[in-house]
Amino acid sequence: VAKDLGLQMPEIRDRGIRIVSEGRTQYFALHGKTGHLVTAERIDREQLCESVQQCVLRCELIVEEEM
């Protein structure tokens, strides 16, 4: 994520960038030292999408400061 935005890690923290998933469970996070997108919770496909063939988890990147 840091590389895609063209930012260094201190800028990620300074701008208040975070990942927000739909619903109450936050499945994704930004790794504090690398800026990589990582899983923050165990993702159980059978529990989330038991009756559909294509399973999609949506998340948003929130930036508090101007880019």
CORVEN-V599614 format. One line per field, one symbol per residue. ss: DSSP state (H for helix, E for strand, C for the rest). phi: phi as a letter, one per 20 degrees, with the letter a starting at -180 (. if undefined). psi: psi as a letter, one per 40 degrees, with the letter a starting at -180 (. if undefined). A space follows every 10 residues. Layout:
# CORVEN-V599614
ss = ???
phi = ???
psi = ???
This chain:
# CORVEN-V599614
ss = CHHHHCCCHH HHHHCCCEEE ECCCCCCEEE CCCCCCEEEC CCCCHHHHCC CCCCCCCCEE EECCCCC
phi = .gffemdegg fgffemfbdc efneeeecbe ffddmffced cfddgfffcf dcfedcdebc edcfefd
psi = ddddefiidd ddddefhihh iiadhheiih hdddeihihe ihhhddddfd eidhhhhiii hhhdii.
